[in-house]
Amino acid sequence: MPMHERIIPYLERAGLYHLARLNSQWFWLDEPLVSAFVERWRPETHTFHMPFGECTVTLQDVAFQLGLPVDGEAVSGCLGEFETYMEGGRPAWEWFEDLFGERPPPNKVKQMTVHFTWFHERFRVLPPDASEETVRIYARAYIMMLLSTQLFGDKSANRVHIRWLPFVANLDGMGRYSWGSAALAWLYRCMCRVANRNVTNLAGPLQLLQSWIFWRFPSLRPAGFEVFSFPLASRWSAYLPPNDGKEQRVIRYRLALDRLTARDIVWEPYSALDVLAVVHPEILTEEHSRMWRAVTALIYFAVIEWHQVDRVVPQLGGVQHTPEDALNVDWLHAKDGRGGDRWFPHYYQKWHEHWENRLDAVISIERVADPGPSADYLDWWYREAQRFLSPGAAFADPRGTQIPPEAYQRGSSQVPRRSQLPDMPDNRRVERRRRVGTRDTGREWRWLHDAMQEDDAGGDARAEVDHRVRRANARRGRTPDDTQHAGGVSGTAATEAGGDTFTSRAYSQMPEFTPTMTMDLDDQLVSPRFYADFAELIGNDAGTSNVQFGGQSYQQQMPDVQMETGAYQPHMTEMHSQPHDYQGQYGVDLNVPAGSPLDTWFTMGGTPQSAYGLDPPRDDVGQEAARPTRVRRPARCGTGSHLLGDFHDVARDDRDG
């Protein structure tokens, strides 16, 4: 609302003229900056906890930034039941009609508030020929709008409370109130509320808070605002903060606050000569300046807060020592005037007495040339306070890190010599070929066929076996002529067959390509000699467990895993009904890869759990021969299990072997 010249005298007598000068322009709030400071607000002490100590907005800041009187009566009373609690009081809306000449329409009224738009439409422009009574009406409307927006704004941001009716009823007597202390109490209460993580909106005289930040912290103030006048908050009236990237700006401001030191804050910004030259002399009088050092209550109706100036002595030119314990006023934060109207000077009589005796609470501060925290205070602060809010890696600047002295004591170091490596474009491919092999790998397995031919007991001429693996079937590990019997050998074994020692190398199975040696095993596995050789081959491969094939036994090697083998019992299904005593039944799974830590029975695979039992056949002299009978093969098994599976398949053709 524009300030007409004819209402200025009423504003001066009310002590609100300097505040009204700030009303000519709209203030824009730097929300990320204020949010970063809100994170450091402590409701217990009403101070900002910074890395270097504490600081806060005091009555001195209110006087210089807004030009408000800080000494006077407390701003208190009741909220609307004036006829009940006030002498000569009248019902609220009747009193409103007498003071403003009319009542607002019902659609502009909500409980005890009136919408802003009604005041704008009704009292925005003062008629040129207005009478003095009309000027007083317009002055009342302007003051109620000024108090509800600039000082005591709430989260609604669009309504005027009628609690101000007793004040504007006597315009000449409004100057006796301490508007500065009431505004500071409301700012403290709003800051304490928003310190709760569940509260996201902030109200109150935020232009006071933002101006205080800019004046106290030069590193955070915008550039280009060197000209100022009184009140000092008008210096930033044209400031327009950026409106994008607010989340990132909060992080940057938080980091900037973590890096602040005691040299980055201006403890006494108002002592400069250029500032004293523009300040109104009235606020520098002893009557007002002594209140800056009062540790007392701040009152605004139902809002009671505590002025903790003893914790920010450097802001008044002294040295900060370890402060006393803060006064606990947490229970007052739950009092906001709800739950029925009352006469607050009587309800909070004890706290009003603190304000009435405010002169007794003024502390003595010895001014020094270099104000700041003492060594004892910093030692206490570093131990007790939470100084940093950003992650450690965020605000640790590596450029400022010094080399520790112990690093020099370790001596110099040299780069170790390294052998020049050959040019290997893809080591993984070379390693894969070494493990898996190629198509030519099958040539190395011809020794097995030759040894089996020499050890054939019958000496019958056997058909020559084609050792070549066709490309179309190499990936499947089978020959086109024998799709039912595919043999593969895995593991490392040393076998003595015919006096010669044979060694086989291990090749792991790969999903795409599995080189195997394929042959017709039907003619090789019928020999009795083969069982002895095969048992000894497996026994030398890995053996402590005794297994018999054709009367020959071998010991299977157990893995190095400590297990309770007694807890695991081989489970055989579909056993033959006749009794037998077969020493070689081991309940293992062909689908389990060889060498599994859990497989303590057969490292090359074995029979599946659904396999048939083994029926021991009879030899020529009527003795039971420890040989396996046919078992049911799994649908698919690993390469390491092919040979054993085919061994069981073809054994059915030799019942007498």
GUVOZA-221733 format. One record per residue (C-alpha): residue in three letters; x, y, z. Coordinates in steps of 0.2 Angstrom, whole numbers, plus 2048, in hexadecimal, padded with zeros to 3 digits. Each point is the difference from the previous one (the first is absolute). Layout:
alaXYZ ...
//
This chain:
met800800800 pro8078117FC met80580B80E his7F78117FF glu80880F807 arg7F280480B ile8017F080A ile813802803 pro7FE809810 tyr7F67F2807 leu80D7F47FB glu80E80A808 arg7F6801811 ala7FD7ED7FF gly8137FD7FE leu7FD7F77EF tyr80580D7F3 his8117F97FC leu7F87EF7FE ala7F38087F4 arg80E8067F5 leu8057EE7FD asn7EE7FD7FA ser80380A7F0 gln8097F17F7 trp7FD7EE800 phe80D7F5808 trp8067F07F8 leu8067F280B asp80F7F57FC glu7F87F0806 pro80F7F47FE leu80A80C80A val7F380280E ser7FE7ED800 ala8127FD803 phe80080B80F val7F07F8806 glu8097EF801 arg80C80880D trp7F380880B arg7FF7F9811 pro7EF803809 glu8087FD811 thr80C80F7FF his7F780A7F2 thr8118017F7 phe8087FA7F0 his80D7F3804 met80F8047F4 pro8117F77FF phe80880F809 gly7F380280E glu7EE807802 cys7F880F7F8 thr7EE8077FF val7F480E7FC thr7FF80C80F leu7F780F805 gln80E80A7F9 asp7FE7F97EF val7ED804801 ala804812804 phe80C8027F2 gln7F87F67F3 leu7EE805802 gly80181080A leu7F47FA80D pro800805813 val8067F280B asp7FB808811 gly7EE802806 glu7F17F6805 ala7FE7EE7FB val7F57FD7F1 ser7F27F5808 gly7EE800805 cys7F27F47FA leu7FC7FA7EE gly7EE8057FE glu7F57FF810 phe803813804 glu7F0802809 thr8057F380C tyr812804804 met8018127FD glu7F980F809 gly7F58097F5 gly8027F37F3 arg7F27FC7F3 pro7FB7F17F6 ala80D7FE7F2 trp7F68037F0 glu7F780F808 trp810807805 phe8077FD7EE glu7F18097F8 asp80280F80C leu8138017FB phe7FE7FE7ED gly7EF8067FD glu7F97F07F9 arg8017ED802 pro8087F57F3 pro7F47F47F6 pro7FE7EF806 asn80A7F87F2 lys81080A805 val7FF7FB813 lys8067EF807 gln7FF7FE813 met80A80F807 thr8098057F0 val7FC80B7F1 his8077FD7EE phe80D80B7F9 thr7F68047F1 trp7F380980A phe80D80C807 his8078037EF glu7F08037F7 arg7F980B80E phe80F80A807 arg80D8007F2 val7FF8127FA leu7FC80E80B pro7F480D7F9 pro8088117FE asp7F3809809 ala7FF7F380E ser7FC807812 glu80B7FD80E glu7F57F2807 thr8017F87EF val813801801 arg8007F8811 ile7F67F27F9 tyr80C7FE7F1 ala80E80080C arg7F97F280B ala7FD7F67F0 tyr8128037FB ile8077FB811 met7F67F0801 met8067FB7EF leu812805804 leu8017F6810 ser7F87F17F8 thr80C7FF7F1 gln810808805 leu8027FA812 phe7F37F3805 gly7FC7F77F0 asp7FA7EE802 lys7FF7F27F4 ser7EF8057F9 ala8098107F9 asn7EF8077FB arg7F6805810 val80080E80D his7FC7FB812 ile7F580B80A arg80B7FF810 trp8078117FB leu7F0809803 pro804806812 phe8118067F9 val7F980A7F1 ala7F280780A asn80D80B809 leu80C8057F2 asp80980D80B gly8047F380D met8077F37F4 gly812807803 arg8017F9811 tyr8027EE7FB ser80F7F67FC trp7FD7FB7EE gly8127FA7FE ser8007F380E ala7EF7FA7FA ala8067FE7EE leu8107F7806 ala7F57F480B trp7F57FC7F1 leu8107FC7F5 tyr8077F580E arg7F07F7801 cys7FF7FD7ED met8117FA800 cys7FD7F480E arg7F17F97F7 val8097FD7EF ala80E7F8809 asn7F47F1801 arg8037F57F1 asn7EE7FE7FD val7FD8137FE thr8058067EE asn7F9812800 leu80880F809 ala7F7810805 gly805810809 pro80B80F7FD leu80B7F77F3 gln8078107F9 leu808803811 leu8087EF7FF gln8068017EF ser807812802 trp8097FA810 ile8087F27F6 phe80680C7F3 trp80780D80C arg8097F380B phe8077F47F3 pro80880A7F2 ser8047EF7F6 leu7EE7FD7FF arg7F98117FB pro7FC8047EE ala80C80B7F6 gly7FC8127FB phe7F680680F glu80C80D807 val7F480E803 phe7F580080F ser7F580A80B phe7F67FF810 pro7F87F4804 leu80F7F57FA ala7F57F27FA ser7FB80C7F1 arg8117FC7F9 trp7FA7F07F9 ser7EF8057FA ala8057FE7ED tyr8087EF803 leu7F87F37F5 pro8077EF804 pro8017F27F2 asn7F17F5800 asp8077F07F8 gly80B7F2808 lys7FA803811 glu8057EE807 gln8128027F9 arg801812807 val7FB7F9811 ile80E7F47FF arg80C80E7FB tyr7FA80B80E arg8027F280D leu8117FD7FA ala805812801 leu7F9801812 asp80B7F1805 arg80F8097FA leu7FD810809 thr80D80580E ala7FF80E80D arg80980B7F3 asp7F27FE7F4 ile7F280980B val7FF813803 trp7FD801812 glu7FC812801 pro7FA8067EF tyr7F780F807 ser80F808807 ala8078067F0 leu7FF8137FD asp7F67FF7F0 val7F37F6809 leu7FF80C80F ala7FE80E7F3 val7EF7FA7FA val7F97F9810 his7F2809808 pro807808811 glu7F17FA80A ile8057EE800 leu811804806 thr7FA808810 glu8047F7810 glu7EE7FC803 his8007F57F1 ser8127FA7FF arg8017F9811 met7F27F47FC trp80B7F77F3 arg80A7F980F ala7F07FA80A val7FE7ED803 thr7ED800802 ala7F07FA7F9 leu7F98057EF ile7ED8017FF tyr7F48007F2 phe7EE7FB807 ala8017ED803 val8127FF7F9 ile80E80180E glu8127FE7FB trp811803808 his80D80D7FB gln8107F6801 val80C80F7FD asp80C7F980D arg8057F27F3 val80480C7F3 val80B80D809 pro80B8037F1 gln7F28087F6 leu80080E80E gly8138027FF gly8057F480E val8097F0802 gln7F67F0801 his8047F580E thr7F77EF805 pro7EE804802 glu7F57FA80E asp7F27F37FD ala7F28077F5 leu7EF803808 asn7F47F27FC val7F08077F8 asp7FB7F17F5 trp7EF7FF808 leu7FD8127FA his8027FB7EE ala7EF7F6802 lys7F7810805 asp7F98097F1 gly7F0807806 arg7F47F27FB gly7F47F880B gly7F680F805 asp804813802 arg807807810 trp80980F807 phe8127FB7FC pro80880D80C his7F87F780E tyr8027EF7F9 tyr8138027FD gln80280C80F lys8117F9805 trp8078037EF his7F88117FF glu809804810 his8117FB7F8 trp7FC80D7F2 glu7FB80D80D asn8107FE809 arg80B8007F0 leu80B80D806 asp8067F580E ala8057F27F3 val80C80C7F6 ile8117F8800 ser811809800 ile80A7FD7F1 glu8128067FF arg8048067EE val8107FB7F8 ala8088047F0 asp7FF7EE7F9 pro7F07F8806 gly7FE7ED7FE pro8007F0809 ser80D7FC80D ala80B7F1800 asp7F77F780E tyr7F08037F7 leu8067F87F0 asp8077F180A trp7EF7FE807 trp7F78037F0 tyr80B7F47F6 arg7FC7F280C glu7ED803803 ala7F98087F0 gln7FB7F87EF arg80A80B7F6 phe7FE7F97EE leu7F17FA7F7 ser8077FB7EF pro8097EF7FD gly812800804 ala8057FD7EE ala7F580F7FA phe80980E809 ala8117F9802 asp80A80A7F3 pro80F7F67FA arg8098107FA gly802806812 thr8067EF807 gln812801806 ile80D7F27FF pro8017F9812 pro812800807 glu8007ED802 ala7FF7FF7ED tyr8128087FF gln8077F480C arg7FC7F17F6 gly80D8047F3 ser7FF8007ED ser7F97F27F6 gln8047F97EE val7F57F87F4 pro8047ED7FF arg8067F87F0 arg7F47F77F6 ser8027F47F2 gln7FB8057EF leu7F07F67FB pro7FD7F97EF asp7F38087F5 met7F07F6805 pro7F08077F9 asp7F57F5809 asn8077F680F arg7EF7F9803 arg7FF7F77F0 val8117F8802 glu7FC7FA811 arg7EF7F97FA arg80A7F67F3 arg80C7FA80C arg7F27F980B val7F47FA7F3 gly80B7FB7F2 thr7FC8007ED arg7FB7F37F3 asp8117F8800 thr7FF7FC812 gly7F87EF7FC arg8107FA7F8 glu8087FF812 trp7F37F3805 arg8057F37F3 trp80B7F880E leu7F07FA809 his7F97F77F1 asp8117F87FD ala8027FA812 met7EF7F9801 gln8037F67F0 glu8107F9807 asp7F77FB810 asp7F27F77F8 ala7FF7EF808 gly7F97F77F1 gly80C8087F4 asp7F28017F3 ala80380B7F2 arg7F6810802 ala7FA80C7F4 glu80A80F7FE val7F980F809 asp7FF8117F7 his80780D80C arg7FB80F7F6 val7F280B807 arg7F58077F3 arg7FD813801 ala7ED7FE800 asn8017F5810 ala810807808 arg7F680C80B arg7F47F2806 gly80F7F5804 arg7F87F17F5 thr8047F87F0 pro7F37FE7F3 asp8017ED801 asp7FE7FE813 thr7F480D807 gln7FB7F480E his8127FD807 ala80B80F801 gly8107FE80A gly80980E809 val80F7FF80B ser80380E80D gly80C80180F thr8127FB802 ala8047EE801 ala8107F57FF thr7FC7EE7FB glu80C7F17FD ala7F97F67F2 gly80C7F37F8 gly80F807809 asp7FE8127F9 thr7FB80F80A phe7F380C7F8 thr7FC811805 ser7F080A7FB arg7FE813802 ala7F0808806 tyr7F580B7F5 ser7F1809808 gln7F08007F8 met7FA80F7F7 pro7EE8047FB glu8038037ED phe80E7F57FB thr8057F0809 pro80E7F67F8 thr7FF7ED804 met8077F07FB thr7F37F57F8 met8027ED7FD asp7F67F0800 leu8017FB812 asp7F57F07FE asp80F7F67FB gln80C80780D leu7F67FE80F val7FC7EE7FF ser8127FB805 pro8027FA812 arg811808800 phe7F88117FC tyr7F7800811 ala8117FE809 asp80880D7F6 phe7F280C801 ala7FE7FE813 glu813803802 leu7FF80F7F5 ile7F280880A gly8097FB810 asn8108087FB asp7F680F7FB ala7F8804811 gly7FE7F380D thr7FD7FC812 ser7EF7F87FE asn8007ED7FB val7F67FC7F1 gln8017EF7F7 phe7FE7FC7EE gly8037EE7FA gly8087FB811 gln80C80F7FF ser7FF80E80D tyr8058127FF gln80080E80D gln7F78107FC gln808811805 met7F680A80B pro7FF8137FF asp80980B80C val7EF806808 gln7FD7FA811 met7EE7F8800 glu7F77F380A thr7FD7F37F3 gly7F67F680D ala7F280D7FF tyr7FF7FD7ED gln7F97EF7FB pro7FF7FB7ED his7EE7FE7FB met7FD7F37F3 thr7EF7FE7F8 glu7F77F27F7 met80C7F2808 his7FE7EE7FB ser7F77F680C gln80E7F2802 pro80C80380E his8128047FC asp80F808807 tyr80780C7F4 gln80F80A806 gly7FF80D7F2 gln7EF808801 tyr803813802 gly7F180C7FF val80780E7F6 asp7F880B7F2 leu8077FF7EF asn7FA8127FD val80C80780E pro8108067F9 ala80F7F5804 gly80A80580F ser7F2809809 pro804803813 leu7EF7F8804 asp8047F07F6 thr80A7F580C trp7FC7F07F7 phe8058017EE thr80B80E7F8 met7FC7FB7EE gly7ED800802 gly7F67F1804 thr7EE7F9800 pro7F180C801 gln7F57FE80F ser7F27F87F6 ala80C7F27F9 tyr7FD7EE801 gly8087F680D leu80F7F57FB asp7FD7ED7FF pro8107F7803 pro8027F27F2 arg8077EF802 asp8117FB7F9 asp8057EE7F9 val8037F8811 gly7F0807808 gln80780E80A glu7F98117FF ala80A80C7F5 ala800812806 arg7FB8087EF pro7F380D7FC thr7F07FC7F8 arg7F780B7F4 val7FA810807 arg7F480D7FA arg80A80F7F8 pro7FB812803 ala7F880A7F2 arg81080A7FF cys8117FF809 gly810809801 thr80F7FB7F5 gly8097F980F ser7F27F3802 his7FF7FA7EE leu80D7F2802 leu7F87F9810 gly7EE8017F9 asp8057F77F0 phe8097F380B his7F07FC808 asp7F77FF7F0 val80B7F47F7 ala8037F580F arg7EF7F87FD asp8087F67F1 asp80C7F780B arg7F77F880E asp80E7F3802 gly80F80C7FF 
//
